[in-house]
Amino acid sequence: MLFCRPLPPGSPHSSTRCAASDEAAYEAKVEALAGVINEIGPDLLGAQEVGGQEALGDLVAKLPGTWHATVSEHPDARGIRVGVISRWPLLDIQQRINFPGHVGPVQVEDDGTTIAEMGRGGLAVRVEPAPGKSLHVAVCHLKSKLLASGNQHSTHDEGLRARYAAYALFRRGAEAVTMRDLADELLQGDGINRDVIVLGDFNDDWQAATTQILYGPPGSQIDTGGFDHPDQGDAKRLWNLAPRILKEGGYSCTFEGQPELIDHILISHSLLAKLQEVHTATNKLPTVTGTQPAAPHDQPSDHSPVVATFNF
């Protein structure tokens, strides 16, 4: 949603930093986002493309009631990161940035440049939605399909396109492994009883290989033949709620005129019985066609919120 404060007065313009165009546009953005959140009425919200704790604080100040907020300490080069706001106090906050053991650095540039950490760090929190009940939530924003060279979606150099598309895939795959490693820590091999959610912008659909890395043991996903048949993988598995969203025609963004569902909510086995409904909150979205956000800085977002309701 590219939610960033404007640069201080007199600062030189920077095309590589996330910043609202001016104070008026920023205030309009805050009001627009607060309006969307008030309309949905969530108890906990995972956010992407937040400029920092200050911006999230400005948003929370516009919401009725008491809220708690935190952001990742590991933004990307533009200064954007993931965050969490919650009506419940945030406990056991964890930061995640480095690729886990056995995952080596991945190439991201033609000159051989490699990275060994997520471009935008992951974040995990614990909340207590009911007395004695813990819910573990991890938020991420995986690498997009943008060609890293110049942040382009396309190029006339076919060799460059193919190489940089692969570099983006390498990175998104390693980031997915990193978040799965975090999910394993939160599940502790007991997803039958532990309530765990992993959510965020995965920058690919629910059947993509990088997205499926986060599911854990294969089989039993929603609407598959094994869904109603318990197996030994259930304790470590995460279920993507995407099939239920897609069944109702939901989507979370529009790319070059085509609706896509790339923002996902994954839940542990214990939450399947507590799930009441899931849907996307907006059906009219501006279309993304290039590197710039489709939603102006004074509009809420070019992604639709994905909303799941649970009975705790």
Secondary structure, 3 states (H helix, E strand, C coil): CCECCCCCCCCCCCCCCCCCCCHHHHHHHHHHHHHHHHHHCCCEEEEEEECCHHHHHHHHHCCCCCCEEEECCCCCCCCCEEEEEECCCCEEEEEEEECCCCCCCEECCCCCCEECEEEEEEEEEEEEEECCEEEEEEEEECCCCCECCCCECCCCCHHHHHHHHHHHHHHHHHHHHHHHHHHHHHHCCCCCCCEEEEEEECCCCCCCHHHHHCCCCCCCCCCCCCCCCCCCCCCCCEEECHHHHHHCCCCCEEECCEEECCEEEEEEHHHHCCEEEEEECCCCCCEECCCCCCCCCCCCCCECCEEEEECC
